[in-house]
Amino acid sequence: MATEKEKTSGYKTPDYIRFIGVAFQMMAIIALGTWIGYYFDQNNSWNFPVWLLTGCLLSIGVAFYQLFKSLPKDNSSSK
């Protein structure tokens, strides 16, 4: 969908610019989740990094959810 600015100016942001932003967003989500898991593991006395793995895997899941949500919808039928 085009924004109001794109409708009035006729300029459309190239897709590669939008997907570069999505890539940086994914990196930030994964880094934040991993850091939170690492922080919780530093405050635990467990020998296995449970929180690090949990934070990493959950943040990867959230990042892929954001990726799939941001992909354009294909409205064409393949019949």
PDB file of N, CA, C and O in Angstrom:
ATOM      1  N   MET A   1       0.822  -1.168   0.000  1.00  0.00           N
ATOM      2  CA  MET A   1       0.000   0.000   0.000  1.00  0.00           C
ATOM      3  C   MET A   1       0.877   1.245   0.000  1.00  0.00           C
ATOM      4  O   MET A   1       1.885   1.295   0.705  1.00  0.00           O
ATOM      5  N   ALA A   2       0.522   2.193  -0.740  1.00  0.00           N
ATOM      6  CA  ALA A   2       1.273   3.436  -0.809  1.00  0.00           C
ATOM      7  C   ALA A   2       0.837   4.382   0.294  1.00  0.00           C
ATOM      8  O   ALA A   2      -0.337   4.449   0.657  1.00  0.00           O
ATOM      9  N   THR A   3       1.811   5.110   0.816  1.00  0.00           N
ATOM     10  CA  THR A   3       1.481   6.094   1.842  1.00  0.00           C
ATOM     11  C   THR A   3       0.955   7.353   1.165  1.00  0.00           C
ATOM     12  O   THR A   3       0.993   7.476  -0.059  1.00  0.00           O
ATOM     13  N   GLU A   4       0.462   8.287   1.978  1.00  0.00           N
ATOM     14  CA  GLU A   4      -0.077   9.541   1.434  1.00  0.00           C
ATOM     15  C   GLU A   4       1.000  10.322   0.680  1.00  0.00           C
ATOM     16  O   GLU A   4       0.729  10.912  -0.365  1.00  0.00           O
ATOM     17  N   LYS A   5       2.209  10.321   1.211  1.00  0.00           N
ATOM     18  CA  LYS A   5       3.292  11.058   0.557  1.00  0.00           C
ATOM     19  C   LYS A   5       3.609  10.453  -0.814  1.00  0.00           C
ATOM     20  O   LYS A   5       3.837  11.170  -1.788  1.00  0.00           O
ATOM     21  N   GLU A   6       3.616   9.099  -0.866  1.00  0.00           N
ATOM     22  CA  GLU A   6       3.877   8.445  -2.145  1.00  0.00           C
ATOM     23  C   GLU A   6       2.768   8.713  -3.148  1.00  0.00           C
ATOM     24  O   GLU A   6       3.038   8.841  -4.343  1.00  0.00           O
ATOM     25  N   LYS A   7       1.534   8.799  -2.689  1.00  0.00           N
ATOM     26  CA  LYS A   7       0.414   9.051  -3.596  1.00  0.00           C
ATOM     27  C   LYS A   7       0.498  10.454  -4.182  1.00  0.00           C
ATOM     28  O   LYS A   7       0.226  10.646  -5.367  1.00  0.00           O
ATOM     29  N   THR A   8       0.871  11.433  -3.371  1.00  0.00           N
ATOM     30  CA  THR A   8       0.893  12.809  -3.852  1.00  0.00           C
ATOM     31  C   THR A   8       2.141  13.130  -4.654  1.00  0.00           C
ATOM     32  O   THR A   8       2.070  13.894  -5.617  1.00  0.00           O
ATOM     33  N   SER A   9       3.289  12.562  -4.280  1.00  0.00           N
ATOM     34  CA  SER A   9       4.524  12.916  -4.973  1.00  0.00           C
ATOM     35  C   SER A   9       4.809  12.009  -6.168  1.00  0.00           C
ATOM     36  O   SER A   9       5.578  12.381  -7.054  1.00  0.00           O
ATOM     37  N   GLY A  10       4.206  10.838  -6.204  1.00  0.00           N
ATOM     38  CA  GLY A  10       4.447   9.914  -7.296  1.00  0.00           C
ATOM     39  C   GLY A  10       5.709   9.094  -7.100  1.00  0.00           C
ATOM     40  O   GLY A  10       6.039   8.269  -7.953  1.00  0.00           O
ATOM     41  N   TYR A  11       6.427   9.297  -5.997  1.00  0.00           N
ATOM     42  CA  TYR A  11       7.660   8.566  -5.718  1.00  0.00           C
ATOM     43  C   TYR A  11       7.343   7.340  -4.880  1.00  0.00           C
ATOM     44  O   TYR A  11       6.652   7.437  -3.866  1.00  0.00           O
ATOM     45  N   LYS A  12       7.849   6.184  -5.305  1.00  0.00           N
ATOM     46  CA  LYS A  12       7.656   4.956  -4.556  1.00  0.00           C
ATOM     47  C   LYS A  12       9.020   4.482  -4.070  1.00  0.00           C
ATOM     48  O   LYS A  12       9.975   4.410  -4.844  1.00  0.00           O
ATOM     49  N   THR A  13       9.102   4.162  -2.788  1.00  0.00           N
ATOM     50  CA  THR A  13      10.356   3.678  -2.222  1.00  0.00           C
ATOM     51  C   THR A  13      10.696   2.330  -2.847  1.00  0.00           C
ATOM     52  O   THR A  13       9.843   1.445  -2.908  1.00  0.00           O
ATOM     53  N   PRO A  14      11.936   2.165  -3.314  1.00  0.00           N
ATOM     54  CA  PRO A  14      12.314   0.866  -3.891  1.00  0.00           C
ATOM     55  C   PRO A  14      12.216  -0.252  -2.853  1.00  0.00           C
ATOM     56  O   PRO A  14      12.428  -0.032  -1.661  1.00  0.00           O
ATOM     57  N   ASP A  15      11.890  -1.454  -3.332  1.00  0.00           N
ATOM     58  CA  ASP A  15      11.703  -2.583  -2.430  1.00  0.00           C
ATOM     59  C   ASP A  15      12.977  -2.936  -1.677  1.00  0.00           C
ATOM     60  O   ASP A  15      12.910  -3.333  -0.514  1.00  0.00           O
ATOM     61  N   TYR A  16      14.137  -2.799  -2.315  1.00  0.00           N
ATOM     62  CA  TYR A  16      15.371  -3.192  -1.637  1.00  0.00           C
ATOM     63  C   TYR A  16      15.651  -2.299  -0.432  1.00  0.00           C
ATOM     64  O   TYR A  16      16.258  -2.760   0.535  1.00  0.00           O
ATOM     65  N   ILE A  17      15.235  -1.057  -0.462  1.00  0.00           N
ATOM     66  CA  ILE A  17      15.413  -0.169   0.687  1.00  0.00           C
ATOM     67  C   ILE A  17      14.537  -0.655   1.849  1.00  0.00           C
ATOM     68  O   ILE A  17      14.972  -0.668   3.001  1.00  0.00           O
ATOM     69  N   ARG A  18      13.323  -1.045   1.538  1.00  0.00           N
ATOM     70  CA  ARG A  18      12.409  -1.529   2.575  1.00  0.00           C
ATOM     71  C   ARG A  18      12.943  -2.815   3.198  1.00  0.00           C
ATOM     72  O   ARG A  18      12.861  -2.988   4.414  1.00  0.00           O
ATOM     73  N   PHE A  19      13.487  -3.716   2.386  1.00  0.00           N
ATOM     74  CA  PHE A  19      13.965  -4.983   2.911  1.00  0.00           C
ATOM     75  C   PHE A  19      15.300  -4.847   3.627  1.00  0.00           C
ATOM     76  O   PHE A  19      15.623  -5.685   4.469  1.00  0.00           O
ATOM     77  N   ILE A  20      16.083  -3.825   3.326  1.00  0.00           N
ATOM     78  CA  ILE A  20      17.284  -3.555   4.123  1.00  0.00           C
ATOM     79  C   ILE A  20      16.858  -3.159   5.534  1.00  0.00           C
ATOM     80  O   ILE A  20      17.482  -3.568   6.513  1.00  0.00           O
ATOM     81  N   GLY A  21      15.803  -2.367   5.632  1.00  0.00           N
ATOM     82  CA  GLY A  21      15.274  -1.997   6.942  1.00  0.00           C
ATOM     83  C   GLY A  21      14.765  -3.204   7.705  1.00  0.00           C
ATOM     84  O   GLY A  21      14.959  -3.293   8.917  1.00  0.00           O
ATOM     85  N   VAL A  22      14.117  -4.134   7.017  1.00  0.00           N
ATOM     86  CA  VAL A  22      13.621  -5.347   7.665  1.00  0.00           C
ATOM     87  C   VAL A  22      14.795  -6.190   8.159  1.00  0.00           C
ATOM     88  O   VAL A  22      14.713  -6.790   9.230  1.00  0.00           O
ATOM     89  N   ALA A  23      15.882  -6.243   7.394  1.00  0.00           N
ATOM     90  CA  ALA A  23      17.056  -7.014   7.810  1.00  0.00           C
ATOM     91  C   ALA A  23      17.674  -6.433   9.080  1.00  0.00           C
ATOM     92  O   ALA A  23      18.033  -7.177   9.992  1.00  0.00           O
ATOM     93  N   PHE A  24      17.798  -5.117   9.141  1.00  0.00           N
ATOM     94  CA  PHE A  24      18.336  -4.497  10.345  1.00  0.00           C
ATOM     95  C   PHE A  24      17.399  -4.686  11.536  1.00  0.00           C
ATOM     96  O   PHE A  24      17.857  -4.842  12.668  1.00  0.00           O
ATOM     97  N   GLN A  25      16.105  -4.673  11.288  1.00  0.00           N
ATOM     98  CA  GLN A  25      15.141  -4.909  12.355  1.00  0.00           C
ATOM     99  C   GLN A  25      15.279  -6.337  12.885  1.00  0.00           C
ATOM    100  O   GLN A  25      15.227  -6.555  14.096  1.00  0.00           O
ATOM    101  N   MET A  26      15.454  -7.299  11.996  1.00  0.00           N
ATOM    102  CA  MET A  26      15.648  -8.687  12.420  1.00  0.00           C
ATOM    103  C   MET A  26      16.916  -8.839  13.247  1.00  0.00           C
ATOM    104  O   MET A  26      16.917  -9.517  14.274  1.00  0.00           O
ATOM    105  N   MET A  27      18.004  -8.200  12.793  1.00  0.00           N
ATOM    106  CA  MET A  27      19.257  -8.282  13.554  1.00  0.00           C
ATOM    107  C   MET A  27      19.094  -7.683  14.946  1.00  0.00           C
ATOM    108  O   MET A  27      19.612  -8.230  15.919  1.00  0.00           O
ATOM    109  N   ALA A  28      18.388  -6.578  15.047  1.00  0.00           N
ATOM    110  CA  ALA A  28      18.196  -5.930  16.342  1.00  0.00           C
ATOM    111  C   ALA A  28      17.354  -6.791  17.277  1.00  0.00           C
ATOM    112  O   ALA A  28      17.658  -6.888  18.466  1.00  0.00           O
ATOM    113  N   ILE A  29      16.302  -7.417  16.756  1.00  0.00           N
ATOM    114  CA  ILE A  29      15.443  -8.266  17.577  1.00  0.00           C
ATOM    115  C   ILE A  29      16.226  -9.467  18.095  1.00  0.00           C
ATOM    116  O   ILE A  29      16.135  -9.804  19.275  1.00  0.00           O
ATOM    117  N   ILE A  30      16.996 -10.114  17.219  1.00  0.00           N
ATOM    118  CA  ILE A  30      17.764 -11.293  17.625  1.00  0.00           C
ATOM    119  C   ILE A  30      18.856 -10.911  18.617  1.00  0.00           C
ATOM    120  O   ILE A  30      19.089 -11.629  19.588  1.00  0.00           O
ATOM    121  N   ALA A  31      19.525  -9.787  18.381  1.00  0.00           N
ATOM    122  CA  ALA A  31      20.577  -9.352  19.301  1.00  0.00           C
ATOM    123  C   ALA A  31      20.003  -9.013  20.673  1.00  0.00           C
ATOM    124  O   ALA A  31      20.598  -9.359  21.694  1.00  0.00           O
ATOM    125  N   LEU A  32      18.862  -8.345  20.706  1.00  0.00           N
ATOM    126  CA  LEU A  32      18.248  -7.984  21.983  1.00  0.00           C
ATOM    127  C   LEU A  32      17.808  -9.226  22.756  1.00  0.00           C
ATOM    128  O   LEU A  32      18.055  -9.327  23.958  1.00  0.00           O
ATOM    129  N   GLY A  33      17.162 -10.162  22.079  1.00  0.00           N
ATOM    130  CA  GLY A  33      16.732 -11.390  22.751  1.00  0.00           C
ATOM    131  C   GLY A  33      17.897 -12.209  23.264  1.00  0.00           C
ATOM    132  O   GLY A  33      17.816 -12.783  24.350  1.00  0.00           O
ATOM    133  N   THR A  34      18.985 -12.274  22.501  1.00  0.00           N
ATOM    134  CA  THR A  34      20.166 -13.004  22.930  1.00  0.00           C
ATOM    135  C   THR A  34      20.825 -12.316  24.118  1.00  0.00           C
ATOM    136  O   THR A  34      21.262 -12.977  25.060  1.00  0.00           O
ATOM    137  N   TRP A  35      20.896 -10.993  24.073  1.00  0.00           N
ATOM    138  CA  TRP A  35      21.499 -10.256  25.180  1.00  0.00           C
ATOM    139  C   TRP A  35      20.693 -10.420  26.459  1.00  0.00           C
ATOM    140  O   TRP A  35      21.270 -10.582  27.534  1.00  0.00           O
ATOM    141  N   ILE A  36      19.367 -10.382  26.360  1.00  0.00           N
ATOM    142  CA  ILE A  36      18.521 -10.573  27.546  1.00  0.00           C
ATOM    143  C   ILE A  36      18.736 -11.974  28.131  1.00  0.00           C
ATOM    144  O   ILE A  36      18.841 -12.129  29.347  1.00  0.00           O
ATOM    145  N   GLY A  37      18.801 -12.990  27.269  1.00  0.00           N
ATOM    146  CA  GLY A  37      19.069 -14.346  27.737  1.00  0.00           C
ATOM    147  C   GLY A  37      20.439 -14.467  28.382  1.00  0.00           C
ATOM    148  O   GLY A  37      20.588 -15.156  29.391  1.00  0.00           O
ATOM    149  N   TYR A  38      21.443 -13.808  27.812  1.00  0.00           N
ATOM    150  CA  TYR A  38      22.781 -13.805  28.385  1.00  0.00           C
ATOM    151  C   TYR A  38      22.785 -13.118  29.747  1.00  0.00           C
ATOM    152  O   TYR A  38      23.432 -13.591  30.682  1.00  0.00           O
ATOM    153  N   TYR A  39      22.069 -12.014  29.860  1.00  0.00           N
ATOM    154  CA  TYR A  39      21.989 -11.284  31.126  1.00  0.00           C
ATOM    155  C   TYR A  39      21.350 -12.148  32.214  1.00  0.00           C
ATOM    156  O   TYR A  39      21.844 -12.183  33.340  1.00  0.00           O
ATOM    157  N   PHE A  40      20.265 -12.839  31.892  1.00  0.00           N
ATOM    158  CA  PHE A  40      19.617 -13.708  32.873  1.00  0.00           C
ATOM    159  C   PHE A  40      20.524 -14.865  33.261  1.00  0.00           C
ATOM    160  O   PHE A  40      20.534 -15.271  34.423  1.00  0.00           O
ATOM    161  N   ASP A  41      21.284 -15.404  32.319  1.00  0.00           N
ATOM    162  CA  ASP A  41      22.202 -16.494  32.637  1.00  0.00           C
ATOM    163  C   ASP A  41      23.358 -16.038  33.522  1.00  0.00           C
ATOM    164  O   ASP A  41      23.863 -16.824  34.323  1.00  0.00           O
ATOM    165  N   GLN A  42      23.777 -14.803  33.394  1.00  0.00           N
ATOM    166  CA  GLN A  42      24.847 -14.299  34.253  1.00  0.00           C
ATOM    167  C   GLN A  42      24.386 -14.191  35.699  1.00  0.00           C
ATOM    168  O   GLN A  42      25.206 -14.259  36.616  1.00  0.00           O
ATOM    169  N   ASN A  43      23.092 -14.024  35.914  1.00  0.00           N
ATOM    170  CA  ASN A  43      22.552 -13.905  37.263  1.00  0.00           C
ATOM    171  C   ASN A  43      22.070 -15.236  37.826  1.00  0.00           C
ATOM    172  O   ASN A  43      21.485 -15.269  38.909  1.00  0.00           O
ATOM    173  N   ASN A  44      22.306 -16.332  37.111  1.00  0.00           N
ATOM    174  CA  ASN A  44      21.941 -17.675  37.564  1.00  0.00           C
ATOM    175  C   ASN A  44      23.198 -18.459  37.894  1.00  0.00           C
ATOM    176  O   ASN A  44      24.293 -18.128  37.439  1.00  0.00           O
ATOM    177  N   SER A  45      23.026 -19.496  38.688  1.00  0.00           N
ATOM    178  CA  SER A  45      24.170 -20.360  39.009  1.00  0.00           C
ATOM    179  C   SER A  45      24.084 -21.697  38.273  1.00  0.00           C
ATOM    180  O   SER A  45      24.760 -22.656  38.646  1.00  0.00           O
ATOM    181  N   TRP A  46      23.260 -21.762  37.234  1.00  0.00           N
ATOM    182  CA  TRP A  46      23.124 -23.004  36.477  1.00  0.00           C
ATOM    183  C   TRP A  46      24.330 -23.184  35.569  1.00  0.00           C
ATOM    184  O   TRP A  46      24.938 -22.208  35.131  1.00  0.00           O
ATOM    185  N   ASN A  47      24.672 -24.432  35.290  1.00  0.00           N
ATOM    186  CA  ASN A  47      25.819 -24.721  34.424  1.00  0.00           C
ATOM    187  C   ASN A  47      25.459 -24.669  32.951  1.00  0.00           C
ATOM    188  O   ASN A  47      26.332 -24.449  32.112  1.00  0.00           O
ATOM    189  N   PHE A  48      24.196 -24.867  32.622  1.00  0.00           N
ATOM    190  CA  PHE A  48      23.749 -24.873  31.227  1.00  0.00           C
ATOM    191  C   PHE A  48      23.064 -23.544  30.906  1.00  0.00           C
ATOM    192  O   PHE A  48      22.248 -23.076  31.700  1.00  0.00           O
ATOM    193  N   PRO A  49      23.372 -22.926  29.769  1.00  0.00           N
ATOM    194  CA  PRO A  49      22.804 -21.602  29.434  1.00  0.00           C
ATOM    195  C   PRO A  49      21.361 -21.676  28.936  1.00  0.00           C
ATOM    196  O   PRO A  49      21.093 -21.447  27.756  1.00  0.00           O
ATOM    197  N   VAL A  50      20.450 -21.990  29.827  1.00  0.00           N
ATOM    198  CA  VAL A  50      19.045 -22.168  29.472  1.00  0.00           C
ATOM    199  C   VAL A  50      18.448 -20.865  28.948  1.00  0.00           C
ATOM    200  O   VAL A  50      17.792 -20.858  27.906  1.00  0.00           O
ATOM    201  N   TRP A  51      18.671 -19.770  29.660  1.00  0.00           N
ATOM    202  CA  TRP A  51      18.065 -18.494  29.282  1.00  0.00           C
ATOM    203  C   TRP A  51      18.667 -17.949  27.994  1.00  0.00           C
ATOM    204  O   TRP A  51      17.963 -17.327  27.199  1.00  0.00           O
ATOM    205  N   LEU A  52      19.946 -18.172  27.783  1.00  0.00           N
ATOM    206  CA  LEU A  52      20.574 -17.722  26.546  1.00  0.00           C
ATOM    207  C   LEU A  52      19.950 -18.413  25.338  1.00  0.00           C
ATOM    208  O   LEU A  52      19.608 -17.766  24.349  1.00  0.00           O
ATOM    209  N   LEU A  53      19.807 -19.721  25.429  1.00  0.00           N
ATOM    210  CA  LEU A  53      19.189 -20.464  24.321  1.00  0.00           C
ATOM    211  C   LEU A  53      17.723 -20.100  24.141  1.00  0.00           C
ATOM    212  O   LEU A  53      17.240 -19.976  23.016  1.00  0.00           O
ATOM    213  N   THR A  54      17.021 -19.931  25.247  1.00  0.00           N
ATOM    214  CA  THR A  54      15.604 -19.558  25.171  1.00  0.00           C
ATOM    215  C   THR A  54      15.437 -18.182  24.532  1.00  0.00           C
ATOM    216  O   THR A  54      14.607 -17.999  23.641  1.00  0.00           O
ATOM    217  N   GLY A  55      16.228 -17.221  24.991  1.00  0.00           N
ATOM    218  CA  GLY A  55      16.148 -15.868  24.431  1.00  0.00           C
ATOM    219  C   GLY A  55      16.515 -15.838  22.965  1.00  0.00           C
ATOM    220  O   GLY A  55      15.876 -15.148  22.171  1.00  0.00           O
ATOM    221  N   CYS A  56      17.547 -16.588  22.603  1.00  0.00           N
ATOM    222  CA  CYS A  56      17.976 -16.625  21.203  1.00  0.00           C
ATOM    223  C   CYS A  56      16.899 -17.240  20.307  1.00  0.00           C
ATOM    224  O   CYS A  56      16.563 -16.678  19.264  1.00  0.00           O
ATOM    225  N   LEU A  57      16.365 -18.377  20.707  1.00  0.00           N
ATOM    226  CA  LEU A  57      15.372 -19.061  19.871  1.00  0.00           C
ATOM    227  C   LEU A  57      14.052 -18.288  19.804  1.00  0.00           C
ATOM    228  O   LEU A  57      13.432 -18.208  18.743  1.00  0.00           O
ATOM    229  N   LEU A  58      13.629 -17.725  20.922  1.00  0.00           N
ATOM    230  CA  LEU A  58      12.391 -16.935  20.896  1.00  0.00           C
ATOM    231  C   LEU A  58      12.548 -15.684  20.041  1.00  0.00           C
ATOM    232  O   LEU A  58      11.630 -15.310  19.310  1.00  0.00           O
ATOM    233  N   SER A  59      13.700 -15.041  20.129  1.00  0.00           N
ATOM    234  CA  SER A  59      13.900 -13.828  19.326  1.00  0.00           C
ATOM    235  C   SER A  59      13.996 -14.158  17.840  1.00  0.00           C
ATOM    236  O   SER A  59      13.571 -13.355  17.009  1.00  0.00           O
ATOM    237  N   ILE A  60      14.537 -15.304  17.492  1.00  0.00           N
ATOM    238  CA  ILE A  60      14.553 -15.718  16.084  1.00  0.00           C
ATOM    239  C   ILE A  60      13.115 -15.941  15.601  1.00  0.00           C
ATOM    240  O   ILE A  60      12.767 -15.553  14.486  1.00  0.00           O
ATOM    241  N   GLY A  61      12.294 -16.558  16.431  1.00  0.00           N
ATOM    242  CA  GLY A  61      10.891 -16.755  16.069  1.00  0.00           C
ATOM    243  C   GLY A  61      10.156 -15.435  15.885  1.00  0.00           C
ATOM    244  O   GLY A  61       9.380 -15.277  14.942  1.00  0.00           O
ATOM    245  N   VAL A  62      10.398 -14.488  16.785  1.00  0.00           N
ATOM    246  CA  VAL A  62       9.759 -13.170  16.671  1.00  0.00           C
ATOM    247  C   VAL A  62      10.249 -12.449  15.422  1.00  0.00           C
ATOM    248  O   VAL A  62       9.464 -11.793  14.737  1.00  0.00           O
ATOM    249  N   ALA A  63      11.548 -12.564  15.119  1.00  0.00           N
ATOM    250  CA  ALA A  63      12.102 -11.903  13.938  1.00  0.00           C
ATOM    251  C   ALA A  63      11.492 -12.466  12.655  1.00  0.00           C
ATOM    252  O   ALA A  63      11.174 -11.705  11.741  1.00  0.00           O
ATOM    253  N   PHE A  64      11.326 -13.778  12.576  1.00  0.00           N
ATOM    254  CA  PHE A  64      10.708 -14.357  11.385  1.00  0.00           C
ATOM    255  C   PHE A  64       9.227 -14.001  11.293  1.00  0.00           C
ATOM    256  O   PHE A  64       8.702 -13.821  10.194  1.00  0.00           O
ATOM    257  N   TYR A  65       8.552 -13.897  12.428  1.00  0.00           N
ATOM    258  CA  TYR A  65       7.163 -13.451  12.407  1.00  0.00           C
ATOM    259  C   TYR A  65       7.071 -12.040  11.830  1.00  0.00           C
ATOM    260  O   TYR A  65       6.208 -11.763  10.997  1.00  0.00           O
ATOM    261  N   GLN A  66       7.952 -11.156  12.268  1.00  0.00           N
ATOM    262  CA  GLN A  66       7.979  -9.790  11.738  1.00  0.00           C
ATOM    263  C   GLN A  66       8.284  -9.792  10.241  1.00  0.00           C
ATOM    264  O   GLN A  66       7.706  -9.008   9.488  1.00  0.00           O
ATOM    265  N   LEU A  67       9.186 -10.667   9.811  1.00  0.00           N
ATOM    266  CA  LEU A  67       9.528 -10.754   8.391  1.00  0.00           C
ATOM    267  C   LEU A  67       8.317 -11.175   7.568  1.00  0.00           C
ATOM    268  O   LEU A  67       8.004 -10.544   6.559  1.00  0.00           O
ATOM    269  N   PHE A  68       7.638 -12.232   7.988  1.00  0.00           N
ATOM    270  CA  PHE A  68       6.492 -12.717   7.227  1.00  0.00           C
ATOM    271  C   PHE A  68       5.341 -11.719   7.245  1.00  0.00           C
ATOM    272  O   PHE A  68       4.591 -11.617   6.274  1.00  0.00           O
ATOM    273  N   LYS A  69       5.199 -10.991   8.334  1.00  0.00           N
ATOM    274  CA  LYS A  69       4.157  -9.980   8.418  1.00  0.00           C
ATOM    275  C   LYS A  69       4.442  -8.804   7.481  1.00  0.00           C
ATOM    276  O   LYS A  69       3.511  -8.157   7.001  1.00  0.00           O
ATOM    277  N   SER A  70       5.712  -8.526   7.218  1.00  0.00           N
ATOM    278  CA  SER A  70       6.058  -7.378   6.384  1.00  0.00           C
ATOM    279  C   SER A  70       6.106  -7.708   4.892  1.00  0.00           C
ATOM    280  O   SER A  70       6.194  -6.798   4.067  1.00  0.00           O
ATOM    281  N   LEU A  71       6.050  -8.977   4.535  1.00  0.00           N
ATOM    282  CA  LEU A  71       6.070  -9.340   3.118  1.00  0.00           C
ATOM    283  C   LEU A  71       4.769  -8.919   2.450  1.00  0.00           C
ATOM    284  O   LEU A  71       3.708  -8.953   3.074  1.00  0.00           O
ATOM    285  N   PRO A  72       4.847  -8.518   1.170  1.00  0.00           N
ATOM    286  CA  PRO A  72       3.615  -8.133   0.494  1.00  0.00           C
ATOM    287  C   PRO A  72       2.706  -9.337   0.259  1.00  0.00           C
ATOM    288  O   PRO A  72       3.163 -10.458   0.038  1.00  0.00           O
ATOM    289  N   LYS A  73       1.435  -9.071   0.314  1.00  0.00           N
ATOM    290  CA  LYS A  73       0.444 -10.124   0.092  1.00  0.00           C
ATOM    291  C   LYS A  73       0.291 -10.372  -1.399  1.00  0.00           C
ATOM    292  O   LYS A  73       0.254  -9.431  -2.191  1.00  0.00           O
ATOM    293  N   ASP A  74       0.202 -11.644  -1.778  1.00  0.00           N
ATOM    294  CA  ASP A  74       0.004 -12.005  -3.184  1.00  0.00           C
ATOM    295  C   ASP A  74      -1.490 -12.213  -3.395  1.00  0.00           C
ATOM    296  O   ASP A  74      -2.049 -13.208  -2.934  1.00  0.00           O
ATOM    297  N   ASN A  75      -2.135 -11.285  -4.086  1.00  0.00           N
ATOM    298  CA  ASN A  75      -3.581 -11.355  -4.281  1.00  0.00           C
ATOM    299  C   ASN A  75      -3.975 -12.068  -5.574  1.00  0.00           C
ATOM    300  O   ASN A  75      -5.163 -12.263  -5.828  1.00  0.00           O
ATOM    301  N   SER A  76      -3.007 -12.456  -6.388  1.00  0.00           N
ATOM    302  CA  SER A  76      -3.351 -13.113  -7.640  1.00  0.00           C
ATOM    303  C   SER A  76      -3.707 -14.582  -7.373  1.00  0.00           C
ATOM    304  O   SER A  76      -3.093 -15.239  -6.533  1.00  0.00           O
ATOM    305  N   SER A  77      -4.690 -15.070  -8.089  1.00  0.00           N
ATOM    306  CA  SER A  77      -5.067 -16.461  -7.930  1.00  0.00           C
ATOM    307  C   SER A  77      -4.319 -17.298  -8.950  1.00  0.00           C
ATOM    308  O   SER A  77      -4.082 -16.856 -10.075  1.00  0.00           O
ATOM    309  N   SER A  78      -3.947 -18.505  -8.558  1.00  0.00           N
ATOM    310  CA  SER A  78      -3.171 -19.366  -9.437  1.00  0.00           C
ATOM    311  C   SER A  78      -4.027 -20.441 -10.074  1.00  0.00           C
ATOM    312  O   SER A  78      -3.545 -21.554 -10.287  1.00  0.00           O
ATOM    313  N   LYS A  79      -5.258 -20.153 -10.380  1.00  0.00           N
ATOM    314  CA  LYS A  79      -6.170 -21.125 -11.003  1.00  0.00           C
ATOM    315  C   LYS A  79      -6.116 -21.024 -12.489  1.00  0.00           C
ATOM    316  O   LYS A  79      -6.814 -21.761 -13.184  1.00  0.00           O
TER     317      LYS A  79
END
